[in-house]
């Protein structure tokens, strides 16, 4: 009996480990546009054709109908796709949330408006294929980190309802997210609080004041900006906490539902927690917020 119990326990441990490993592996990857049709592309292949990696909840987890497009950070110069991509998708899946990791185009080959164009296309794609992925088209959010947080807030303030007469059915869909979760985000392109590297990679060495204003997303908030959940740390030395504070104030002034969590300690780039006991609480707080917003049961 003892041997049998030990054997069963070993099977359970192995199954649990396999399930955990299975969750963190990337799923099917699709390109956002058909081959040869990616707008403003300078070439083909990796880095020139933005992709979505689809990560759906296990069949053992009840589906929520919620979908999240995940935007890894990287200063608009690379993508931190592991701890700000695959790991985030695995966490979302445990709550029945379908995750779509976006690998958007960035410097040195691409600056504005390309990253935003890619993110908008990602939202439209998920909305267009919502039934296929068992997603509610009115429960599609965007979650991003650092420069991916800037891209997230950009989708929140620069969106449209789609081109109704477009021959491409995806382009007929709205690009407005239903909620956004910017984590230690770059928000402003204005000094003294911007992240200089992200601004340079996105806008170039000497952007016009008009361009700086357009992509200072705190200046573009209005009453139709989606509900927002903000996360940052006071200690962040790379992207000043004022980025989140500016966006929060703008949202409050516009009457947009917003919740913000500022942790005292914690370096930049912690992802879901990065071993920091305090900062690691934000994912649970985010899930709680989604329930309060009645997006999750």
C-alpha positions, 0 to 999 in steps of 0.5 A: 500500500505504501509503495502504491501511494508513493507511485501515485504521488510520483505520477501526480508530481510528474503530471503537475510538472508537465502541466506547468512546463506545458503552460510556459511554452509558446503556442501557435504563432500567426502573422498579423497580415498575409504574406507580402501584405504587411504595411510599411514593411521593409523586408519579410521574415522575423522582425518585419512581419509582426506576429501573435502567439496564441496561448489558450487556457488548458481544457481543465480551466473554465473559460472566462471569455476574456482575452488579453493582448500582451505587449512585452517591453524593451525600449522599442528596441527589442522585446523581453518576450520571456518574462514579459510575454510567455510567463504572463500568458501562462499566468493569464491562462490559469485564470481562464483568460486567452492570451495573445503575445504580440511581437511588434515591429521596433527599432532599428528598422521601425519607429512610429506609427508602426508599433501602434499599427501592429497593436491595433491590428492585433486587437482587431484580429482577436475581435474578428476571430473571437468565436473561434478562440471562445472569446467575448469580443467585448472583453478584450484587453491589452497588457504591457510592460515598460515601452510595451506599457507605452504601446498599451496606453497608446491603444487606449487613446489612439483607436478607431471603430474600423473601416466599415467598407474595407475589403479586409474583414479584420480592418472593419473591426474596432481597435478599441480595447475594453480595458488596459493594464500598463505595468511600469509603463512609459507614458509621456514623451515629454521631458523630464519624465520620459524614457529617453531610449524609448522616445528615440527609438519610437520618434527619432533623434529630433521629433517634432513637438506635434509628434511628442504631444501625440505620443504623450498619452496622458495628454490624449485621454478622454472620457472614452479611454478604456478602464485602466489598471496601473502598476509601478514602483517609486524606486523605478530608476529607468522609467520614473513613476511620474509616468503612471501618476500623469496617466492616472491623473488624466484618467481621473479628470476624464472620469475614466475608471482607474485603479493604481498600485504604487509599490515603494520598492522594486527595480524596473523590469520585474514582470510578474514579480521577479522574486520581489515579495511586494511587487509580486502581489500585483497579478492577484490585485489585477485579477481582483480588479477584473472581477470588480469590473465584472469581466471575470466571474 
